[in-house]
Amino acid sequence: MKNELVYTLTESFESHAQQTENGVEYWLARDVQHLLGYSEWRNFLSAITKQKQPAKSLNKMSET
């Protein structure tokens, strides 16, 4: 990926960050959905759901 594209995507992502009163950054799932190119929530939710189990497995492996 070209550096310019990475910079543009990073700027776009960072511009959608929310912040708590304590200064902790977070992103709303509906914002991330569009940033990643998902036009429909159900498709985005499906992608997240598919990745939950592999992520849990990796977490368990790192704890051992």
Buried (B, 14 or more C-beta within 10 A) or exposed (E): EEEEEEEEEEEEBEEEEEEEEEEEEEEEEEBBBEBEEBEEEEEBEEEBEEEEEEEEEEEEEEEE
